[in-house]
């Protein structure tokens, strides 16, 4: 009996290995790529999105499927595919521009734009959509990357080493790259993220983001995106008082899977108020968000960042219940000569609204939890990641992991230790002496002349204050730190010793 149980468990465990892969590229009819376009199984909310180069890959168990690809401003396209086993099928989607219909309306002098009745109805149903989700569950995949388009030669006089940053001679390259898979739970007041896998470029023990970017909820009056970029939050273009802050322009509507969707442009009435600008797609009759493409800038009181763009795609989960399928955040920042841009794309699958959750989810106050082997997954685990890596991202993982292995090599570490153990005159004057024993088990540091070794005051006159620190590494994460300082004044001839 045990043998058959083990055999069945082995078969079930290996079933996912026989899944097929549908992959390809999404472009418009001119061949221009459409980045972060949702690709999903028709009749469900399960699927993926393209990457920034408009490439997608979707793992499918054996069976027949209708796979839909959609993108804001374009007609959705459906592809029928049959997966027979462990195979890879390539299909490129070519999306046509969405032909927008203009409502048969007459705008009189001083009349209002047709967008306003739609916005009023959406605002009226805002609270319904906000309160209808008592609890939410989803499987999440996140890929975050920050790139530099320009790097300074020096910072505060110190020369910048492009190799250490992982950028090319022109100062362009990836500064940060991570990907994560997690289970997400929310009951309205509480949130819990269970991180199942995380991979951070160049960091074997990297933990990525313990708090994944939250779902930006535009049904809230004040929208919060990243902490610290605006303490007040930003006023939603469908908040209850939105008409005091925004102007609206109706740009047409179209049919999507039997639903009429209106395209509306939101325009801030005034600068230097926390407002978005951009395009909203509203599902008429349901008066729900279909898609979002909005931007905030410095003129909207954005702090820390220069610009932040938010894109969302929503799908119908069940009658009158639209859930987020994908969210992309695009931050840009210029600071100290660095010109940084990036994106954080989040794909949601297996969404559940108002369904029972395990009792243990909120049994503690822990908001983020890592599975014990979350950052120990090998590269084979990530082969069928929902969002394909771009060429430079694949290269970044390979290069930085190889560099990390080199730095971790005992022979290399010991050679570098011996190199930095050499004492020169500038160490005594500027930085202080820093000596390490083999395996960095013991470290000894001293202060320098400009860092308090030699001083003068009217009481002690010329005085010297040598300080020595000793750090003994017990094991990973634990160490014993000892500091000793002596002080002698040549005028008052006092000697003090502190330990």
C-alpha positions in Angstrom: 0.0 0.0 0.0 2.8 2.4 0.9 4.5 1.6 -2.5 1.3 2.6 -4.4 0.9 5.7 -2.3 4.5 6.8 -3.0 4.0 6.0 -6.7 0.8 8.1 -6.9 2.5 11.0 -5.1 5.5 10.8 -7.5 3.2 10.9 -10.5 1.2 13.9 -9.2 4.4 15.7 -8.3 5.8 15.3 -11.8 2.6 16.3 -13.7 3.5 20.0 -14.0 6.7 19.0 -15.8 4.6 17.8 -18.7 2.8 21.1 -19.2 3.3 22.8 -22.5 4.3 26.4 -23.1 2.6 28.9 -25.4 4.9 31.8 -26.2 5.3 34.6 -28.6 5.3 38.3 -29.1 2.5 41.0 -29.0 2.6 43.8 -31.5 0.4 46.2 -33.3 -0.3 45.9 -37.0 2.8 48.0 -37.8 5.0 45.5 -35.8 5.5 47.9 -32.9 5.8 46.0 -29.6 3.1 46.3 -26.9 4.7 46.0 -23.5 2.9 44.5 -20.5 -0.1 43.3 -22.5 -2.3 40.8 -20.6 -2.5 37.3 -22.1 -5.0 35.0 -20.4 -7.2 32.0 -20.8 -10.6 33.0 -21.9 -13.3 32.6 -19.3 -10.8 32.8 -16.5 -8.5 35.4 -14.9 -5.5 33.2 -15.2 -2.7 34.1 -17.5 0.3 36.4 -17.7 1.5 39.7 -19.3 4.2 40.4 -21.9 7.5 41.9 -20.7 8.9 45.3 -21.7 9.9 43.8 -25.1 6.4 42.5 -25.6 7.3 38.8 -25.2 5.1 36.4 -23.3 5.1 32.8 -22.2 2.2 30.9 -20.7 2.4 27.4 -19.1 -0.6 25.2 -20.0 -1.5 21.7 -18.9 -2.7 19.4 -21.7 -6.0 20.4 -23.2 -7.7 22.9 -25.5 -7.8 26.6 -24.7 -8.9 29.9 -26.1 -6.2 32.4 -25.2 -7.1 36.1 -25.2 -4.6 39.0 -25.6 -5.7 42.6 -24.9 -4.1 46.0 -24.6 -5.5 49.4 -23.9 -6.6 51.1 -27.1 -6.5 47.9 -29.2 -9.0 45.2 -30.1 -8.6 42.0 -28.1 -7.5 38.9 -30.1 -8.3 35.3 -29.4 -6.2 32.3 -30.3 -7.3 28.7 -30.0 -4.6 26.2 -29.0 -4.4 22.5 -28.1 -1.6 21.4 -25.8 -0.9 17.6 -26.2 2.0 17.3 -23.8 5.4 18.8 -23.1 5.7 21.0 -26.1 6.3 24.6 -27.0 3.9 26.4 -29.4 4.7 29.9 -30.7 2.0 32.3 -31.6 2.5 36.1 -32.2 -0.5 38.3 -31.5 -1.0 41.3 -33.9 -3.6 43.7 -32.3 -5.5 46.2 -34.4 -6.2 49.7 -33.2 -9.5 49.9 -31.3 -12.1 51.8 -33.4 -13.7 54.1 -31.0 -17.3 55.0 -31.5 -18.5 58.5 -30.7 -21.8 58.7 -29.0 -24.5 60.5 -30.9 -24.7 63.6 -28.7 -25.0 67.3 -29.3 -22.9 69.6 -27.1 -24.5 73.0 -26.9 -22.6 76.2 -26.0 -21.3 76.0 -22.5 -22.5 72.3 -22.4 -20.6 69.6 -20.7 -18.5 66.8 -22.3 -20.2 63.4 -22.6 -17.6 62.1 -20.2 -19.3 63.7 -17.2 -22.4 61.5 -17.0 -20.2 58.4 -17.1 -17.9 59.8 -14.4 -20.8 60.7 -12.2 -22.2 57.2 -12.4 -18.8 55.7 -11.7 -18.4 57.9 -8.7 -21.8 57.0 -7.5 -20.8 53.3 -7.6 -17.3 53.9 -6.2 -18.3 52.9 -2.7 -20.0 49.7 -3.9 -16.9 48.5 -5.7 -14.8 49.4 -2.7 -16.9 47.6 -0.2 -17.9 44.6 -2.2 -14.5 43.0 -1.7 -14.5 41.8 1.9 -11.6 39.5 1.3 -9.2 38.9 -1.6 -6.7 36.1 -2.4 -4.3 35.7 -5.3 -1.1 34.1 -6.5 1.4 36.9 -7.4 4.4 37.1 -9.6 6.5 40.2 -9.4 9.5 41.3 -11.5 11.2 44.6 -10.5 14.1 46.2 -12.3 15.8 49.6 -12.0 18.1 50.8 -14.8 20.4 53.7 -15.1 20.4 55.8 -18.3 23.3 57.9 -17.1 25.8 57.6 -14.3 28.1 60.3 -12.8 31.8 60.1 -13.1 32.2 61.0 -9.4 30.2 61.5 -6.3 31.5 63.8 -3.6 35.0 63.5 -5.2 34.9 59.7 -5.2 35.3 58.1 -8.6 32.5 55.8 -9.6 33.5 52.3 -10.7 31.0 51.2 -13.4 32.0 47.6 -13.1 31.0 47.6 -9.4 27.6 49.0 -10.4 27.2 46.5 -13.2 26.8 49.2 -15.9 28.6 49.7 -19.1 31.2 52.4 -20.0 28.4 54.7 -21.0 26.9 54.4 -17.5 23.9 52.4 -18.7 22.8 49.1 -17.1 20.8 47.4 -14.4 21.2 48.6 -10.9 18.7 46.3 -9.3 16.7 43.2 -10.4 14.6 40.8 -8.6 11.6 38.4 -9.1 9.3 36.9 -6.6 6.3 34.5 -6.4 4.0 34.8 -3.4 0.5 34.1 -2.1 -1.4 37.2 -1.1 -4.3 37.4 1.4 -6.4 40.4 2.5 -9.5 40.7 4.6 -9.9 44.4 4.2 -8.1 45.5 7.4 -5.2 43.0 7.4 -2.8 41.8 4.8 -0.5 38.7 4.6 2.1 37.9 2.0 3.7 34.4 2.0 6.7 34.6 -0.3 7.3 31.2 -1.9 10.3 32.1 -4.1 12.6 35.1 -4.5 15.6 35.7 -6.6 17.7 38.8 -6.4 20.5 39.4 -9.0 23.9 39.1 -7.4 22.6 38.3 -3.9 22.5 34.6 -3.0 20.6 35.4 0.1 18.6 38.3 -1.2 15.1 38.7 0.1 13.7 41.0 -2.6 10.7 43.0 -1.4 9.0 41.7 1.7 6.1 44.1 1.1 5.2 43.7 -2.6 3.8 46.8 -4.3 0.2 47.0 -3.1 -2.7 46.9 -5.5 -3.4 50.6 -6.2 -7.1 51.0 -5.5 -8.6 53.9 -7.4 -11.9 53.4 -5.7 -10.3 54.9 -2.6 -10.7 58.7 -2.3 -7.0 59.1 -1.6 -4.8 56.7 -3.5 -1.6 55.5 -1.8 1.1 54.0 -4.1 4.6 53.8 -2.5 5.2 55.0 1.0 7.0 58.3 1.3 6.3 59.7 -2.2 3.3 61.7 -0.9 2.2 61.5 2.7 -1.3 62.8 1.8 -1.8 60.4 -1.0 -3.2 61.4 -4.4 -6.8 62.2 -5.2 -8.4 59.5 -7.3 -10.1 60.7 -10.5 -13.2 58.9 -9.4 -13.2 60.0 -5.8 -16.4 61.4 -4.3 -15.1 65.0 -4.8 -13.2 64.4 -8.1 -15.3 66.9 -10.0 -13.8 69.7 -8.0 -10.2 68.7 -9.1 -10.5 67.2 -12.6 -11.7 68.0 -16.0 -12.8 65.1 -18.2 -12.8 64.4 -21.9 -14.8 61.6 -23.6 -12.6 60.0 -26.3 -15.1 57.3 -27.5 -16.2 53.8 -26.5 -16.0 50.2 -27.8 -17.4 46.7 -27.1 -15.2 44.2 -25.2 -16.7 40.8 -24.6 -20.2 42.1 -24.6 -19.4 45.1 -22.4 -19.4 48.7 -23.6 -16.2 50.4 -22.4 -15.7 54.2 -22.4 -12.4 55.8 -22.8 -12.1 59.0 -20.7 -9.2 61.3 -20.3 -8.6 62.9 -16.8 -7.1 66.3 -16.7 -6.1 68.1 -13.5 -7.8 71.5 -13.1 -4.8 73.0 -11.3 -1.1 72.3 -10.9 0.7 71.6 -7.6 -2.2 69.5 -6.3 -1.9 65.8 -5.7 -3.7 64.7 -8.9 -3.2 62.1 -11.7 -3.3 62.8 -15.4 -4.0 60.2 -18.1 -6.6 57.8 -19.4 -9.3 55.6 -17.8 -11.4 52.9 -19.4 -14.8 52.5 -17.6 -17.2 49.6 -18.1 -20.6 51.1 -18.7 -23.6 49.7 -16.8 -21.2 48.1 -14.3 -19.5 51.5 -13.9 -16.3 49.7 -13.0 -12.6 50.2 -13.9 -11.6 48.2 -17.0 -8.1 49.6 -17.4 -6.0 52.5 -16.1 -3.0 54.5 -17.5 -2.3 57.4 -15.2 0.7 59.5 -14.3 1.8 61.7 -11.4 4.7 64.2 -11.6 6.5 66.8 -9.5 3.7 69.2 -10.3 1.4 66.8 -8.4 3.5 67.2 -5.3 5.3 63.9 -6.0 8.2 63.5 -3.5 11.4 61.5 -3.9 10.6 60.5 -7.5 10.4 62.6 -10.6 7.5 60.7 -12.2 5.4 57.7 -11.4 3.2 56.0 -14.0 0.5 53.4 -13.0 -1.0 51.0 -15.5 -3.6 48.4 -14.5 -5.7 45.9 -16.4 -8.9 44.4 -14.8 -10.9 41.3 -15.8 -14.4 40.2 -15.0 -14.2 37.5 -12.3 -18.0 37.0 -11.9 -21.1 39.2 -12.4 -20.4 42.8 -11.5 -17.0 41.8 -9.9 -13.9 43.1 -11.7 -10.5 42.2 -10.4 -7.0 43.4 -11.1 -5.1 41.1 -13.6 -1.9 43.1 -13.9 -0.3 46.2 -12.5 2.8 48.0 -13.7 4.5 50.9 -11.8 7.1 53.0 -13.7 9.2 55.2 -11.5 11.8 57.6 -12.8 14.4 59.6 -10.7 17.4 61.8 -11.2 19.6 62.2 -8.2 23.4 62.9 -7.7 23.9 62.6 -11.5 22.1 59.2 -11.7 19.3 59.0 -14.2 17.2 56.0 -13.1 14.2 54.4 -14.6 12.5 51.1 -14.0 9.3 49.1 -13.8 7.7 46.8 -11.3 5.2 44.5 -13.0 2.9 42.3 -10.9 0.7 39.5 -12.4 -2.2 38.2 -10.4 -3.7 34.7 -10.9 -6.2 32.6 -9.0 -8.0 35.6 -7.7 -10.7 34.8 -5.1 -13.1 37.4 -3.8 -15.1 36.8 -0.5 -14.1 33.2 -0.3 -13.0 31.3 2.9 -9.4 31.6 3.9 -7.4 29.2 6.1 -7.8 30.1 9.8 -4.1 30.2 10.3 -3.5 33.1 7.8 -4.2 35.9 10.3 -3.5 33.9 13.5 -0.4 36.1 14.1 0.4 39.8 13.4 3.1 38.8 10.8 2.4 40.6 7.5 5.2 39.0 5.4 6.5 35.5 5.7 9.2 33.7 3.7 9.1 29.9 3.1 12.3 28.3 4.4 13.7 27.7 1.0 12.3 30.8 -0.7 15.7 32.2 -1.8 17.3 28.8 -2.4 15.4 27.9 -5.7 17.7 26.9 -8.5 17.5 28.3 -12.0 15.3 25.4 -13.2 12.5 26.6 -10.9 12.3 29.9 -12.8 12.3 28.5 -16.4 8.5 28.9 -16.7 8.3 32.3 -15.0 5.1 34.1 -16.0 6.9 37.2 -17.5 10.0 36.3 -19.6 13.2 38.0 -18.8 14.6 40.5 -21.2 18.0 40.0 -22.8 19.8 42.3 -20.5 18.0 40.9 -17.4 19.1 37.3 -18.3 22.7 38.6 -18.8 22.5 40.5 -15.5 21.6 37.4 -13.5 24.4 35.4 -15.2 27.1 38.1 -14.8 26.3 39.2 -11.3 26.0 35.6 -10.0 29.4 34.8 -11.5 30.9 37.9 -9.9 29.3 36.9 -6.6 30.8 33.4 -6.8 34.2 35.0 -7.5 33.9 37.3 -4.5 32.9 34.3 -2.3 35.8 32.2 -3.4 38.1 31.7 -0.3 41.3 32.2 -2.3 40.0 35.5 -3.8 38.7 36.7 -0.4 42.0 36.0 1.2 44.0 37.8 -1.6 41.7 40.8 -1.2 42.2 40.6 2.6 45.9 40.7 2.3 45.7 43.6 -0.2 43.6 45.8 2.1 45.7 44.8 5.2 48.6 46.9 3.8 48.9 50.2 5.7 49.9 53.4 4.0 50.2 57.0 5.1 46.8 58.0 3.9 45.2 55.3 6.1 46.7 57.0 9.1 45.6 60.5 8.0 42.2 59.8 6.4 40.5 56.5 6.8 42.2 54.8 9.7 43.8 51.3 9.9 41.6 48.3 9.1 43.2 44.8 9.5 41.5 41.4 9.2 42.6 37.9 9.9 41.9 34.9 7.7 38.2 34.2 7.0 37.6 37.7 8.5 37.2 36.0 11.9 38.9 39.0 13.6 38.8 42.6 12.5 40.8 45.5 14.0 40.1 49.1 13.2 41.5 52.4 14.4 40.7 56.0 14.0 42.6 58.4 11.8 44.2 61.8 12.4 41.3 63.7 10.9 38.8 61.4 12.7 39.9 62.3 16.3 43.3 60.8 16.7 44.9 64.2 17.3 42.9 67.1 18.8 43.4 70.4 20.6 41.5 72.3 23.2 42.3 75.0 25.8 42.0 72.7 28.8 44.1 69.7 27.6 46.1 71.5 25.0 47.3 69.1 22.4 45.8 65.7 23.1 45.7 62.3 21.4 42.8 59.9 21.5 43.7 56.5 19.9 40.7 54.2 19.4 40.9 50.6 18.6 37.9 48.4 17.7 37.9 44.6 17.6 35.1 42.5 16.1 35.1 38.7 16.5 32.6 36.8 14.2 31.0 34.0 16.1 28.8 32.7 13.3 26.6 34.0 10.6 24.7 37.0 11.9 26.4 37.1 15.3 29.6 38.8 16.5 31.3 40.2 19.5 32.3 43.8 19.3 34.9 45.4 21.7 36.1 49.1 21.6 39.0 50.6 23.6 40.0 54.2 23.7 42.8 56.1 25.5 43.0 59.8 26.0 46.1 61.9 27.0 46.3 65.7 27.3 49.8 67.1 27.1 48.9 70.3 29.0 47.0 68.9 31.9 48.9 65.5 31.8 45.7 63.6 32.4 45.4 60.0 31.1 42.0 58.3 30.6 41.2 54.8 29.5 37.7 53.7 28.3 36.7 50.2 27.3 
